[in-house]
């Protein structure tokens, strides 16, 4: 931790006339690299994420609206079933002696089938919402990652000029040569 704070303090004391060099201290360079990558991710991914989430939100709202319309149709069917039930009950009063038990069974079957239909529609709506949310989250993750990677590559490519690129290659070749001599 002391190396990290020393590296930040030493940044203010670099004279501008000295040559460019590489800091091979991993503990000192990682916070800088992480802050640059996080800055790029936040800068480039913020607008895209909000647009994607807004589009996904609209789709989910449309799905919910469609489910609500289906639910409204089921409620309408339930009202029709209740109307039919009232009709059956009036007929039951007329034929109470002959078929009371059969009419009661029909009433219960009607109510059970209608409630099962409503329950199935509700389950379908919840599953659809869950599925759409998971799909939206996965798509947003993939797109943010791709855009962050493209932005980072674009930033790196725009920062490297030919001279800096050649010096970097030369320095790396020198390091590899030194490493080869050490291992031999």
Order of alpha helices (4+ residues) and beta strands (2+ residues): alpha-alpha-alpha-alpha
